[in-house]
Amino acid sequence: SCIANLTWLARLQLSNNSFSGGLPPELGLLSRLTNLNLSINALEGNIPPELSECSQLQILGLWNNSFRGEIPPTLSQCKHLQEIDLSNNKLQGSIPPAFGDLPALRILVLAKNMLTGTIPPSLGSSCHLTYVDLGINGLGGVIPESLANSSSLQVLRLMSNSLTGELPKDLLNTLSLGTISLEENSFVGSIPSVTVTSSPIKHLDLANNNLSGRIPSSVGNLSSLVYLRLTNNHLVGSIPESLGYIPTLETLTLHINNLSGPVPPCIFNMSSLRSLAIANNTLVGRLPFDIGYTLPNIQNLLLSENSFDGPIPASLLKAYHLRWLYLNGNSFTGSIPFFGSLPNLEELDLGHNKLEADDWGFVSSLSNCSRLSMLALDGNNLKGKLPSSIGNLSNSLECLYLSSNQISGPIPPEIGNLKSLNSLYMNYNLLTGNIPPTIGKLQNLILLSFAQNRLSGQIPDTFGNFVQLSMLEMDHNNFSGRIPASIAQCTQLTTLNLAHNSLDGHIPREIFKLSTLSEELDLSDNNLSGGMPDEVGNLVHLTVQ
């Protein structure tokens, strides 16, 4: 390769192009090369061991390519290497232990490969190493004590591997680590205690492991902590009050554990908090009446699937930064506040509580929430008729869940204005009348259920407009007339349930040409007639009732 003639070259930066093929071994002839950056290309093949002959190499960046094979252990001969980034390739094998002997190494990034084996303990003896990212590989074994106790390491990212064992006992007593990301592994045992009084840890993520026991109260000693995520473990006991006194904490995520008891009041008084996720536990009690004032910066409030009760505090209307509000799966009572004063609201889930409403004015107020993409009110005690103002909800609304209430009266024609809807559930109510033809405007629908109501009339031909529809449930109503052949235009349909109605006539032959109908076709308990067409043979893997 002619590149071997550039013996004077010190820096070769060809990143973010579309280069393909392999790396020429002749690169090893560039004896003065200090910086090699070929990242964000389409290079493939093995990393040539000849690179180790670049004795002056300080920075090696080959990330975001398609390199395969093992990492050449001979790279450890480049004693001046300060940065190695081989992330986002298809590298296999183990991490060369000799990397720990590189005297100048500061940054080691091998994330998003297919590396196996264990983490070399020698990495912990590298006195200048500040940044280690080995995440999203297949590494096993334990975290070496030497790495956890490194006096120079500032960032340790080992997430999404197969690491096991207990966490090093002094992991949280570091005097240098600011970021610890160990999520999505198989760690067991308890969270280590904190004995230091001044810790640099700002980011601690231990989510999606098998940790057990209580959250140590001493975690509150991590006075610089900004981000704490302990999601999806087996933690028990109460939420430590000490967490509420970390002045810098912005994200507190403890959901999917076995935490119990009331939430310490100080947690709801953290003015720094932007995200509080304590869903899927067994927490109890009422929300403070002034929560909207005491959490002035809250953006995500996820309290679902607990045992909270009492009214939804009206002060939440003052939490102007709220984006996601999940209160579903509790025992909240009373009326639904007029959340229209929250201009940034994107997702509102109040489902499966004991909320009541005869006056649907809160729906009218939600028309001010122009970013609203999901509204869930299912599983409550909502009564009365849906207002026409439901059609004024956000143009961004994708999911509307109203099932399992006591909603009566007709479906407002204005619902056809919600053209971004992909999921519409109005099943298990007391709805009457015909389905408005305007429903055909909802051409992005994927999931549609009107089941278990008192709807009547014919199924509109406009259902053929639902070209993305995967599930259609209309069972247990009073529909009459023929099944529209236009349903066959729903070429993505996997589930069709029209059972327990008063439909008559032949089953349209075209429906049996829908080879996508693989989950369910239920037309039972109607007044259908005629024979079964030969096209029924197109329906494979189907439950026919």
C-alpha positions in Angstrom: 0.0 0.0 0.0 1.3 3.5 -0.9 0.4 4.7 2.6 3.6 3.0 3.7 5.5 5.7 2.0 4.2 8.4 4.4 6.8 7.6 7.0 6.7 11.1 8.3 3.0 11.0 9.0 2.1 11.8 12.7 -1.8 12.1 12.5 -4.1 10.1 10.3 -7.7 11.2 10.8 -10.2 9.7 8.3 -13.2 9.4 10.6 -16.9 9.8 9.6 -16.6 8.7 6.0 -17.7 5.6 4.0 -14.4 3.7 3.8 -14.7 0.0 3.5 -12.5 -3.1 3.4 -9.7 -4.0 5.8 -6.9 -2.1 7.4 -3.7 -2.5 5.5 -0.9 -4.1 7.6 1.4 -1.5 6.1 0.1 1.0 8.7 2.6 -0.5 11.0 5.4 1.1 8.9 4.3 4.6 10.0 6.8 4.8 12.8 6.0 8.4 13.7 2.2 8.0 13.9 0.8 9.3 17.1 -2.9 9.6 16.3 -4.9 7.1 14.2 -8.6 7.8 13.9 -10.7 5.8 11.4 -13.9 5.8 13.4 -17.4 5.9 11.9 -16.7 4.0 8.6 -17.5 0.6 7.2 -14.1 -1.0 7.8 -14.0 -4.7 8.5 -11.8 -7.7 9.0 -9.2 -8.1 11.7 -7.3 -5.4 13.4 -3.8 -6.0 12.0 -1.3 -6.9 14.7 1.2 -4.8 12.8 -0.3 -1.7 14.4 1.8 -2.6 17.4 4.9 -1.5 15.4 3.6 2.1 15.5 5.7 2.7 18.6 4.8 6.3 19.0 1.0 5.8 18.8 -0.9 7.7 21.5 -4.5 7.7 20.3 -6.2 4.7 18.6 -9.8 5.3 17.5 -11.5 2.5 15.4 -14.9 2.8 16.9 -18.1 2.3 14.9 -16.9 0.0 12.2 -17.3 -3.7 11.6 -14.0 -5.1 12.8 -14.0 -8.8 13.8 -11.7 -11.2 15.5 -9.7 -10.7 18.6 -8.1 -7.5 19.9 -4.4 -8.0 19.1 -2.5 -8.4 22.5 0.5 -6.9 20.8 -1.1 -3.5 21.0 0.3 -3.4 24.5 3.7 -2.9 23.0 2.7 0.7 22.1 3.9 2.0 25.4 2.7 5.6 24.6 -0.9 4.7 24.1 -3.2 7.1 26.0 -6.6 6.4 24.4 -8.0 3.2 22.9 -11.5 3.2 21.5 -12.6 0.1 19.7 -16.3 0.3 20.6 -19.2 -0.6 18.4 -17.5 -3.3 16.4 -17.9 -7.1 16.3 -14.7 -7.9 18.2 -14.6 -11.2 20.0 -12.4 -13.0 22.5 -11.0 -11.6 25.8 -9.6 -8.3 26.8 -5.8 -8.4 26.7 -4.5 -8.4 30.3 -1.4 -6.5 29.1 -3.5 -3.4 28.5 -3.2 -2.9 32.3 0.6 -2.5 31.8 0.3 0.4 29.4 1.9 3.2 31.6 0.2 6.2 29.9 -3.3 4.7 29.3 -6.1 7.1 30.3 -9.1 6.0 28.3 -10.2 2.4 27.4 -13.4 2.0 25.5 -14.3 -1.5 24.3 -18.1 -1.2 24.6 -20.7 -2.7 22.1 -18.7 -5.7 21.0 -18.9 -9.4 21.6 -16.1 -9.7 24.1 -16.1 -12.6 26.6 -14.0 -13.8 29.5 -13.4 -11.8 32.6 -12.2 -8.2 33.3 -8.4 -8.3 33.8 -7.5 -7.3 37.3 -4.4 -5.7 35.8 -6.6 -2.8 34.6 -6.8 -1.7 38.3 -3.1 -1.2 38.5 -2.9 1.3 35.6 -2.1 4.4 37.5 -3.4 6.9 34.9 -6.5 5.2 33.8 -9.5 7.5 34.3 -12.2 6.2 31.9 -13.2 2.5 31.4 -16.2 1.5 29.3 -16.6 -2.2 28.7 -20.4 -2.1 28.5 -22.7 -4.2 26.2 -20.5 -7.2 25.8 -20.6 -10.8 27.1 -18.1 -10.4 30.0 -18.5 -12.6 33.0 -17.1 -13.1 36.4 -16.8 -10.4 39.1 -15.6 -6.9 39.2 -11.9 -7.0 40.2 -11.3 -5.4 43.6 -8.3 -3.6 42.1 -10.5 -1.9 39.5 -13.0 -0.8 42.1 -10.3 0.5 44.3 -8.4 2.4 41.6 -7.3 5.8 42.8 -7.3 7.3 39.3 -10.6 5.9 37.8 -13.3 8.5 37.3 -15.8 6.7 35.0 -16.6 2.9 35.2 -19.2 1.6 32.7 -19.7 -2.1 32.8 -23.5 -2.3 32.0 -25.2 -5.0 29.9 -22.8 -7.8 30.5 -23.1 -11.1 32.4 -21.1 -10.0 35.5 -21.9 -11.9 38.7 -21.1 -12.0 42.4 -21.4 -9.3 45.0 -20.5 -5.7 44.4 -17.0 -4.8 45.8 -17.5 -3.7 49.4 -15.6 -0.4 48.9 -17.2 0.4 45.6 -19.1 3.4 47.0 -16.2 4.6 49.1 -14.2 5.7 46.1 -12.3 9.0 46.2 -12.2 9.3 42.5 -15.1 7.6 40.7 -17.8 10.0 39.5 -19.8 7.6 37.3 -20.6 4.0 38.1 -22.8 2.2 35.5 -23.3 -1.4 36.4 -26.9 -1.9 35.2 -28.2 -5.0 33.4 -25.9 -7.6 34.9 -26.4 -10.4 37.4 -25.0 -9.0 40.6 -26.3 -10.4 43.8 -26.1 -9.5 47.5 -26.7 -6.1 49.1 -25.8 -2.6 48.1 -22.5 -1.7 49.9 -22.5 0.8 52.6 -21.0 4.3 52.3 -18.5 5.2 55.0 -16.8 8.3 53.4 -18.2 11.7 54.2 -17.4 13.3 50.9 -17.9 11.3 47.7 -17.4 12.4 44.1 -20.1 10.0 42.8 -22.6 11.8 40.7 -24.1 8.9 38.6 -24.9 5.5 40.2 -26.8 3.0 38.1 -27.3 -0.5 39.6 -30.6 -1.2 37.8 -31.7 -4.6 36.4 -29.6 -6.9 38.6 -30.5 -9.3 41.4 -29.6 -7.1 44.4 -31.5 -7.7 47.6 -31.8 -6.3 51.1 -32.5 -2.8 52.1 -31.2 0.4 50.5 -28.5 1.5 53.0 -29.3 4.7 54.7 -25.7 5.6 54.2 -26.3 6.1 50.5 -27.6 9.5 51.6 -23.9 10.3 52.3 -23.3 10.5 48.5 -23.7 14.3 48.8 -22.8 15.0 45.1 -25.2 12.4 43.7 -27.2 13.6 40.7 -28.5 10.3 39.3 -29.5 7.2 41.3 -31.2 4.3 39.6 -31.9 1.0 41.4 -34.7 -0.2 39.2 -35.7 -3.8 38.9 -33.9 -5.5 41.7 -35.2 -7.3 44.8 -34.8 -4.5 47.3 -37.1 -4.4 50.4 -37.9 -2.2 53.3 -38.7 1.5 53.2 -37.2 4.3 51.2 -34.4 5.8 53.3 -35.2 9.3 54.5 -31.6 10.2 54.0 -32.1 10.1 50.2 -34.3 13.2 50.5 -31.5 15.3 51.8 -29.1 14.8 48.9 -29.1 18.4 47.7 -28.0 17.7 44.1 -30.2 14.7 43.3 -32.2 15.2 40.0 -33.1 11.6 39.2 -34.3 9.0 41.7 -35.5 5.8 40.2 -36.5 2.9 42.5 -39.3 1.3 40.6 -39.9 -2.5 40.2 -38.7 -3.6 43.7 -40.4 -4.7 46.9 -40.2 -1.4 48.7 -43.0 -0.7 51.2 -44.4 1.8 53.7 -45.0 5.5 53.2 -42.7 7.7 51.2 -40.6 9.9 53.5 -42.1 13.4 53.3 -38.6 14.9 52.5 -38.6 13.0 49.2 -41.5 15.1 48.0 -39.7 18.2 49.1 -36.6 17.9 46.9 -36.6 21.0 44.8 -33.7 19.6 42.7 -35.7 16.5 41.6 -36.5 16.3 37.9 -37.5 12.6 37.8 -39.0 10.5 40.5 -39.9 6.9 39.6 -41.0 4.7 42.5 -43.6 2.7 40.6 -44.3 -1.1 41.0 -43.6 -1.3 44.7 -46.0 -1.6 47.7 -45.8 1.9 48.9 -48.7 3.5 50.7 -50.1 6.8 51.8 -51.5 10.0 50.4 -49.6 12.5 48.2 -48.9 15.8 49.9 -51.4 18.4 49.1 -48.6 20.9 48.1 -46.6 18.4 46.0 -46.8 20.7 42.9 -45.0 23.4 44.8 -42.4 21.3 46.7 -41.3 19.6 43.5 -41.0 22.7 41.3 -38.7 21.1 38.7 -40.3 17.7 38.4 -40.6 16.5 34.8 -41.3 12.8 35.3 -43.5 11.6 38.2 -44.0 7.8 38.0 -46.0 6.5 41.0 -48.0 3.7 39.3 -48.7 0.2 40.7 -48.5 1.0 44.4 -51.2 1.5 47.1 -51.4 5.3 47.2 -54.9 6.6 48.0 -56.8 9.8 48.5 -57.3 12.6 46.0 -54.9 13.6 43.3 -53.5 16.9 44.6 -54.7 20.0 42.7 -51.3 21.5 43.3 -49.9 19.2 40.5 -51.3 21.8 38.2 -48.5 24.1 39.3 -45.8 21.6 38.3 -45.4 23.3 35.0 -42.4 21.2 33.8 -44.3 17.9 34.1 -43.9 15.7 31.0 -44.9 12.2 32.2 -47.4 11.7 35.0 -48.1 8.1 35.8 -50.5 7.5 38.7 -52.1 4.3 37.4 -52.7 1.2 39.4 -53.4 2.8 42.8 -56.5 3.7 44.8 -56.8 7.4 44.1 -60.3 8.8 44.5 -62.3 11.9 43.7 -62.3 13.9 40.5 -59.7 14.4 37.8 -57.9 17.8 38.0 -57.9 20.0 35.0 -54.4 19.2 33.8 -54.7 21.7 30.9 -52.4 24.1 32.7 -49.4 21.8 32.1 -48.1 22.9 28.7 -45.3 20.3 28.5 -47.5 17.2 29.4 -46.8 14.3 27.1 -48.1 11.2 28.8 -50.9 11.1 31.4 -51.8 7.7 32.9 -54.6 7.7 35.6 -55.8 4.2 34.8 -57.0 1.6 37.3 -57.9 3.9 40.2 -61.2 4.8 41.8 -61.6 8.2 40.1 -65.0 9.5 39.2 -66.4 12.0 36.7 -69.8 12.9 35.4 -68.5 16.3 34.1 -65.8 15.7 31.5 -64.5 19.3 31.7 -61.0 18.0 32.4 -61.0 16.6 28.8 -61.7 20.0 27.4 -58.8 21.4 29.5 -56.4 18.8 28.1 -56.8 20.4 24.7 -54.3 23.0 25.9 -51.7 20.2 26.2 -50.4 20.3 22.6 -47.7 17.7 23.2 -50.0 15.1 24.8 -49.2 11.7 23.1 -50.8 9.3 25.6 -54.0 9.6 27.7 -55.1 6.6 29.9 -58.2 6.8 32.0 -59.2 3.1 31.8 -60.4 1.1 34.8 -62.0 3.9 36.8 -65.6 4.9 37.6 -66.0 7.5 34.9 -69.6 8.0 33.8 -71.6 10.2 31.5 -71.2 11.0 27.8 -67.9 11.7 26.1 -67.8 15.4 25.1 -67.3 16.6 21.6 -64.2 18.4 22.9 -62.4 15.0 22.9 -61.7 15.8 19.2 -59.8 18.9 20.3 -57.1 16.8 22.0 -53.5 17.1 20.8 -52.7 16.4 17.2 -49.8 14.3 18.7 -52.1 12.0 20.6 -51.2 8.4 19.7 -52.8 6.3 22.5 -56.3 6.8 24.1 -57.4 4.3 26.7 -61.0 4.7 28.0 -61.9 1.1 28.6 -63.5 -0.4 31.7 -65.5 2.6 32.9 -69.2 3.4 32.8 -69.1 5.8 29.8 -72.5 6.0 28.1 -74.0 7.6 25.1 -72.7 7.8 21.5 -69.1 8.0 20.3 -68.5 11.7 19.4 -67.9 12.1 15.6 -65.1 14.5 16.6 -63.0 11.6 17.6 -62.1 11.4 13.9 -59.9 14.5 14.4 -57.3 12.5 16.4 -55.5 11.5 13.2 -52.3 10.4 15.0 -54.0 7.7 17.1 -52.5 4.3 16.8 -54.2 2.7 19.8 -57.9 3.3 20.7 -59.5 1.3 23.5 -63.1 2.1 24.4 -64.1 -1.5 25.4 -66.1 -2.5 28.5 -68.3 0.6 28.7 -72.0 1.4 28.1 -71.6 3.2 24.7 -74.6 3.2 22.4 -75.5 4.3 18.9 -73.7 3.9 15.7 -69.9 4.1 15.1 -69.5 7.5 13.4 -68.1 7.3 9.8 -65.5 9.9 10.8 -63.7 7.0 12.5 -62.3 6.2 9.1 -60.1 9.2 9.3 -57.9 7.5 11.9 -55.7 5.9 9.3 -52.8 5.3 11.7 -54.7 2.9 13.9 -53.0 -0.3 14.9 -55.1 -1.4 17.8 -58.9 -0.7 18.0 -61.3 -2.1 20.5 -65.0 -1.3 20.9 -65.8 -4.6 22.5 -68.3 -5.1 25.3 -70.5 -2.1 24.7 -74.1 -1.5 23.5 -73.1 -0.2 20.1 -75.5 -0.9 17.1 -75.9 -0.3 13.4 -73.6 -1.4 10.7 -69.9 -1.6 10.8 -68.7 1.3 8.6 -67.1 0.6 5.2 -64.5 3.2 6.2 -62.8 0.5 8.4 -61.0 -0.4 5.2 -59.0 2.8 5.7 -57.1 1.2 8.6 -54.3 -0.1 6.5 -52.0 -0.5 9.5 -54.6 -2.1 11.8 -53.3 -5.2 13.6 -56.2 -5.8 16.1 -59.9 -5.2 15.7 -62.2 -6.1 18.6 -66.0 -5.4 18.1 -67.4 -8.3 20.0 -70.4 -8.3 22.5 -72.3 -5.4 20.9 -75.5 -5.1 18.9 -74.0 -4.6 15.4 -76.2 -5.7 12.5 -75.9 -6.0 8.7 -73.1 -7.5 6.8 -69.4 -7.7 7.5 -67.9 -5.1 5.2 -65.6 -6.6 2.6 -63.4 -3.5 3.0 -62.0 -5.0 6.2 -59.9 -7.1 3.9 -58.0 -3.9 3.0 -56.5 -4.1 6.5 -53.6 -6.1 5.3 -51.8 -6.1 8.6 -54.7 -7.6 10.6 -53.7 -10.4 13.0 -56.8 -10.4 15.3 -60.5 -9.9 14.2 -63.2 -10.5 16.8 -66.8 -9.7 15.7 -68.4 -12.3 18.0 -71.7 -11.9 19.9 -73.4 -9.4 17.6 -76.3 -9.7 15.1 -74.3 -9.7 11.9 -75.9 -11.6 8.9 -75.1 -12.6 5.4 -72.1 -14.3 4.0 -68.6 -13.9 5.4 -66.8 -11.9 2.7 -64.4 -14.2 0.8 -61.8 -11.5 0.8 -61.3 -11.7 4.5 -60.0 -15.3 4.2 -57.3 -14.0 1.9 -55.8 -12.2 4.9 -52.8 -14.5 5.5 -51.8 -12.1 8.4 -54.8 -13.3 10.4 -52.6 -15.5 12.7 -53.9 -14.7 16.2 -57.6 -14.9 16.2 -60.7 -14.9 14.0 -63.9 -15.0 16.1 -67.2 -14.5 14.3 -69.2 -16.7 16.6 -72.7 -16.0 17.9 -74.0 -14.0 14.9 -76.6 -14.7 12.2 -74.0 -15.5 9.5 -74.9 -17.8 6.6 -73.5 -19.5 3.6 -70.6 -21.9 3.1 -67.0 -21.8 4.1 -65.0 -20.6 1.0 -61.9 -22.4 -0.2 -59.8 -19.4 0.8 -60.0 -20.4 4.4 -56.9 -22.4 3.7 -54.9 -19.2 3.6 -55.3 -18.8 7.3 -52.4 -20.5 9.1 -51.6 -20.6 12.8 -55.1 -19.4 13.6 -57.5 -20.0 16.4 -60.9 -20.4 14.8 -64.0 -20.2 17.1 
